[in-house]
Amino acid sequence: MAESAISSSRPRVLSGMRPTGKLHLGNYMGALANWVKLQDKYDCYFFIADWHALTSDYADTSKIAANTMDVLLDYLAAGLDPARSVIFLQSKVLQHAELNLLLGMITPVGWLERVPTYKDQQKNLANKDLSNFGFLGYPVLMASDILIYQPQFVPVGNDQIAHLELTREVARRFNQFYKLDGREVLPEPQALLTPSPQLPGTDGRKMSKSYGNTIQLTDPEPLVRKKLKTMVTDPARIRRTDKGDPDKCPVGDLHKLFSTPETLAKVYDGCRSAGIGCIECKGWAADSLVQILQPIQDRRASYTEAQALEILENGSNRARLRAEQTMVEVRAAMQMTQNGKSGQ
Ligand code: SF4
């Protein structure tokens, strides 16, 4: 098992999420559904970034373990397959911390202060004190998480390309300072652009946990229907007799992503002619969502927490072997070795 993770000749990809609790349809469409497809073509590493949760939630760590379990079960429920992907927990691979320390030595503070999300998040999360060293340095930890697996690709949506660029700059700086037998140790990963349609939440804004407008992958059918009933619609349709436009309606956006062409045609005709009411239309959208969610929920129910933890343990063992391969080279390139030997 471990050997196959290390010797695969397929290009390697890596991605991860912070353990924020149960995942929602926006997470699924923006990342997970793509990751599931990548498993057919790439040597995949997917992780749960529990140390990253500490960068902003250091004062209250009581939910991290439960949130990690929820994300893990949602990974498996979405279709990440431990036979084809290495699924692991960041904090179980201590090599990430070692590389974070070493890359921290070479990363200029100015690079970190210029990361747009640094100032944005400090403003947006004004209720938290984010003047800590860990929060400023999270892009270095992120670079370490990526570079330690020497992946060729990192799957990103259009809006995340800038994040990957800093990782590439850190790799470039490392490679300028240090070489191993004349060659570069940390290849710059390329962005693997993946479609990430923006999914509207029930209030019409982007679906996001912080807006409280999500449909979770674990929501049972009655709850999905209830949430959709309250969803905002095209503001032009005040009365049942008003004509509307699915292109100006968040429910229409859901239909475009999840409904069959036949249903979508009925939605366009019915909405533009006022032939259907919004309640009926939302019912059809709920039908489509339930069709997507049901197999995900069935798969989630097929795993016990003990089985999921075993998968995480095995994946972390495999990830550690791969990470250590990189660290042997990194230590040697930096001449951080005793008696000419690298390793711990
Ligand atoms: S009929 Fe459907 S698409 Fe049209 S405004 Fe109502 S909910 Fe939106």
Residues whose N, C-alpha, C, O or C-beta is under 5 A from the ligand:
A	BS01	SF4	T233 D234 R237 G244 D245 P246 C249 V251 G252 C271 I276 G277 C278 C281
